[in-house]
Amino acid sequence: MSGRGNLLSLFKKKSINSDISSSSDGHEVDSGLDVQQSNSSKTSGESSLLTTLENINISAGRGRAQLINSLQKKISEIELNKNINIENDRHVSEPYKRKILSKDLFYPNKVHGSKGSFVNMACNYLKLSTDDTKGVFQYEVRFFPNIDTLHLRMKYLNEHKDKLGGTKIFDGHTLYLPILLQNEMTVLFSKTKDFDVEIRILFKKKEHVKDCVHLYNILFDRIMKTLKYVRFDRKHFDPARPKIIPLAKLEVWPGYVTAVDQFEGGLMLCCDVSHRVLCQQTVLDMLVDIYQHNVSQYQDCARKTLVGNVVLTRYNNRTYKINDICFDQNPKYNFETKYGSISYLEYYKQYHNISIKDVNQPLLLSVKKSRENPDEMIQFCLIPELCYLTGLREDVRSDNKLMREIASFTRVSPNNRQVALEKFFENVTKTPEARDILKSWGLSLNATYNALKGRQMPLEQIYFAKTDFSAGKSSEFSKHAVNNEMFKIIHLKKWILIHLRNDLRAANNLLDNIKQCSKTLGMNVSKPTIISIDYDRIDSYVQSLRRNITIEDQIVVCICHNIREDRYSAIKKICCSEIPIPSQIINAKTLLNESKNRSIVQKILLQMNCKMGGSLWTIKIPFKKVMICGIDTYHDPSNRGKSVSAFVASLDFSYTQWYSKAVIQTKGEEISNGLTASFEIALNVYQQRNGYRPDSVIIYRDGIGDGQLNICSEYEVPQFELAGGKNIKISFIVVQKRINTRLFCENNNRFENPCPGTVVDMHITRAHMFDFFLVSQMVRQGTVTPTHFIVLRDDANYGPDIIQKLSYKLCFLYYNWPGTVRIPACCMVNKDCYGIFAMNVRWRERGLFSCSRPSELKNPVSSQTQETCNGEQFASLINLYLYAYITRGSISCKLGAAKTVHGT
């Protein structure tokens, strides 16, 4: 038979087999649940197809030949995957092997570092032991006739609870049992008034431990419920032990956040302390206060204050997010139930025995996704007098004294965290109901949180212009930063100082202290152009900026009488987008404190030097022809429709100058699009600066959760490969900072925070990943939170020691803090990048400016010719300023006209 005929006959044969298997409509034997028949026919069809494909010889160049060749290329991959699956089935009961799961994510031969001194450590992980005689068995459940409602499915299945062993997890389709039923297919019957329901339970497979993680997390949700904890999102809190703050009418609920996963040390539970702040005032009391303070704009103020917040209803201890306030409805309104129409007054009296006092109050609207149908939205109308606001309001956050009082409860020391962990372990193991839940699934909880080895990296050396110092154990060097000559100095020759006439004393204090401090820092500062304005109005500042900024000016310093967001935004709008120039805004009150004036002005000078293109210090990174990049995505809470993705790339060997690019994304989008164009431009700029392209690129990606790692590896990394070509080696590292892992050092039977530079890359790291935990900063209150790094690609074969050391070194190079920060500097610079970009987007959308640009070069601010930017030009304009802002240098740009831009 010819190649084409042979191929067509095989596909026809496979189609006939498929039609036969789907033609049976009998209720006695459900063809959809006959696994053996469907699997055998599928296997034989596939094997015959693969065998024939291997033996087909056909000339290339034709359409069918290309099809045959593409199918033949897949044979080896299919056979390899098949062998892996067979090998997995043979070793279901064996311990979990890292090599088997490493097929999806990057996993080299060496993932453990060796440099540094070993230290004894502890963590907040508890070991979960499994009973070899038990397991997790998966079943498929079908109902005849079909039952659509999840509630009824669970009801009918619960009628046969004894036959299923009494312990189960059921989601409506899939059933998990800790026992293996006698028959491969179990048929049960439930009776109703109108008809009988047949339930067919078919055994599918025995789950691996690695595949049962979500089930074990469900079990611990049940355990926390038996301990009478209230769930908020993924955390559980104890309402019986609140800590009251009477003056603010707040209470703090203590609780835990738990997560089970498979780690290198086996199956473990991560348990951390958490707290939830609740308001003792009802939402109705807050609405009354808002009405009394602002009658004319009551509804707008109420929506601004409450919409988006989460409330708790104490009668059922459930939480709801407020999506809107229905001012046209009240508790006297009726709503439909399956038993008929009923008012909210009658409903709460009948089902909760609650009498609603205010019958004219509006209703709170909450919208949630349906469990049965994710596309369907369910609306809840809540009574304000029964709801209590959770979380911290803006007025609470702005009260420093109150925040310190709250922090006394929420900032838990390492010793107290260990006490709380021991208390949790005791509650679970000594509560019969909780212990039985674990025992029924063959699980037991063990206290093994003290057996952990970490490594302490050597102390880093900080380099200034003429000297260098050790960062010390605390990795802070603020005294050296203000008493030594800066690494790269930009002398201040022409600048502008704007102040209110009443703030003349503050302006004089600034100039006097600059004259004294600049000598120590090695910076020459000329006298500024001083502009004094009479009135503290926004337009006064705006007009002064527009009239006086010239192309030769290096920076603008504005002394403001107090803190006002609208004034700050207006000044930054002018200096960021309309006339791009570095700007420094100072609160006049900070310059009137004689005892702190010198230290304040020293820090202001450091910031000004950075913004003009200077560098404060550096650290030795012995790389040649290596570019370091950072990526992050910002979700603006005030603009829920859009996100901003930021990209930065280093341009020099000292890693103190950065190229930046920001892109607007769709709602809630985390995976960054358009990275190819950003990366190509960064490579070109790097080549212009250095005369050559980098041999290797190291990318730090912030803001990626565990569920997005595969997508990131398959979607983002190829963009860099495409742009860089074969000559550039890519190393891709994900940075996770919102984690629940806590690390402690043991010292004389006491637990303390680890020193900066502590690395843990074994035992509590993921069993199928190249990852490690790094403690990079020192905290004086509470417990330090490590940063989790996951390596998704390492083409240059740097290995764990170099990547860990580099990640720690980069934490020293963020110039807003004379010490280490929690994440590498390229990620911190990203936050500045997308923060400015998002701020400019908000200005444009709120109509605060028309994005107009002057078109003359000599005196751009006096020109009457204006050109309005479209959306694409606007994005280019903002990215242009961001480039100048981040690179700390001057560039020439043209958007209708040329202008030199300075800044960081």
Secondary structure, DSSP 8 states (H G I E B T S, - for coil): --HHHHHHHHHHHHHHHHHHHT----SSS-GGG-HHHHHHHHHHHHHHHHHHHHH----TTSHHHHHHHHHHHHHHHHHHHHHHHHHHHHTTTS---HHHHTTTS---S------SEEEEEEESEEEEEE-TT---EEEEEEEES----HHHHHHHHHTTTGGGTS--EE-SSEEEESS--SSSEEEEEEE-SS-EEEEEEEEEEE--GGGGHHHHHHHHHHHHHHTT-EEETTEEE-TTS-EEETTTTEEEEEEEEEEEEEETTEEEEEEEEEEEEEEEEEHHHHHHHHHHH-STTHHHHHHHHHTT-EEEETTTTEEEE--EEETT--TT-EEEETTEEEEHHHHHHHHS----S-TT--EEEEEEE-SS-TT-EEEEEE-GGGEEEES--HHHHT-HHHHHHHHHHH---HHHHHHHHHHHHHHHHH-HHHHHHHHHTTEEEE--TT-EEEEE----EEE-SS-EEE-TTTTB-HHHHHHS--SB---B-SEEEEEEGGGHHHHHHHHHHHHHHHHHHT--B---EEEEESS--HHHHHHHHHHH--TT--EEEEEESS--HHHHHHHHHIIIIIS---EEEEEGGGGS-TTTHHHHHHHHHHHHHHHTT-B--EE----SSEEEEEEEEEE-TT-TT-EEEEEEEE-STTS--EEEEEEEE-TT--S---HHHHHHHHHHHHHHHHSS--SEEEEEEES--GGGHHHHHHHHHHHHHHHH-TTSEEEEEEEE-S----EEEEETTEEE---TTEEE-SSSSBTTSEEEEEE----SSS----EEEEEEEETT--HHHHHHHHHHHHTT--TTSSB--SS-HHHHHHHHHHHHHHHHHHHHHTTS---EEE--SSSGGG---EEE--HHHHHHHHHHHHHHHHHTS-EEEESSSEEEE---
